[in-house]
Amino acid sequence: MKLTILGGGGFRVPLVYGALLGDRGEGRVTEVVLHDLDAGRLSAVTRVLAEQAAQVADAPEVTATTDLDEALRGADFVFSAIRVGGLEGRANDERVALAEGVLGQETVGAGGIAYGLRTVPVAVDIARRVARLAPDAWVINFTNPAGLVTEAMSRHLGDRVIGICDSPVGLGRRIARVLGGNPKEAWIDYVGLNHLGWVRGLHIAGRDELPRLLADPDLLGSFEEGKLFGVDWLQSLGAIPNEYLHYYYFNREAVRAYQQAEKTRGAFLRDQQAHFYEEMRDPGAHALAAWDRTRAEREATYMAENRETAGAGERDADDLSGGYEKVALALMRAIARDERTTLILNVRNRSTLSVLDSEAVIEVPCLVDANGAHPVAVAPLPEHATGLVCAVKAVEREVLAAAESGSRTTAVKAFALHPLVDSVNVARRLVEGYTAVHPGLSYLK
C-alpha cells in the first residue's frame, strides 16, 4: 500500500513513520513517498527515517520528490501536512495580531484566519489534483486550521477527506487516566469544532464517570486541563474544554502573556527547527538523535505561556509523547482493513449537530470502517457552546468565501466577525498588515 505524505520535509514526519514501523499486520504500508517544495528539508527528514528503519526488517520503502503530481499518482492514502508560508509565516501571523492587541495563535483568532486564508487555495488545488490523479485515495488532513482546511477540501473530495487532531485524544486519555480507567476502553462524549470542543461525558464500562471527576476538586485539579482552566471554572461549565478554549475563556491574560514573551511560539519553533535543519547539512550528524532532542524540547514548551498564566507548571511526562500519528494510523487501518473502531475526527456534519448545516465540518466521535468515518449522534450543545461554535463556523465560511472570490472585503468581514477580534477597524488593519507580509495573500483585492 502506498502512502504519500505532503509536507514530507516537515519536522513531525518521523512520528508517522515510526508508527508505520510498528505496524506488522496485513495490508500495511509498504511504500512511503515524501513530497515537499524544499529539497533540503526532504533530505534531512529522509535521513532521520533511514536511521529509524535501520534495525527494522521490511521497513516501508521511502522515496522523496518535489513533484506533487508524481507523489500523488497511485496513492492509496494521502497525509496532508503542509505549512503554507513555513514557520516564518506563522511567526508573522502572531506578530501582526499581537501588534493590534489581539491573539495571534496559529489556529485561533486572527492568526488562524490569516493562516487559513493563505492555506485554503493551496489545499483546494491539492484536493483537485487528488481527485484527478488518485480518485480512490483517502486524504487524511493534518494541516491546520484542520477543520477549516478539511471543509475546503471536502467540497472537492466529499467524505474521502478526513481531518485529524490529537488534542481531543490527549484530553480523553488524561481524563480516563485520572479516573483510573483504561483510555482505550473509554467512550468520550466530545463535540465541537477543531480546537473548539468539550468533553461532556466519559463512559467506562457503560457508566459516565465525568460527574465523579467534576465533584472532586483534588482529582479535577490534578491534570493538565484542571490546572489550566481552574477547578471552579470547570465545575461551572460542567464539562472539560479542549485546551485551546483557554484562548477564549482567558483571552486577555493569554494575549498579555504572548506580548510579554521573549519569542512567540512560531518564532521559537522557526529558530529551533532552523537549527535542526542546519545541523542536518553535516553528513556526519546523527540525524535521529538530533531530531529526538529537538522534538522533546518542542513538546515540553507547548502552550507554555498559557500554563504560566494559569500557574499550571510544567507538562506531565505522560503528555510529551504526542499522539496524532497514532490516530492517523488507527484511521488508516480501519479503512484499509475494515478494522472497525471509534475515533474523534473532523468530518462533515450531516445531521449530527442540528444548529449547523450538513456540509459543515465538525469534530465528533466517529465510527470508522472500510467505507470511511461516520459521525455518531450526539446530544445538543448547551447554549454558551452553541453560540461560540456557530460564531466560529460563520467566520470559517467567510474565510472560504474570501479564498474563493479573492475579495478583500470578505476577508475583513472574516476577521471582524471573530469573537476574539474586538473592532472592525482592527480587522481592516489586520488585513493590511497580513497582506503586507504574506506574498500568499496577494490574491486579495
Disulfide bonds with the S-S distance in Angstrom:
none
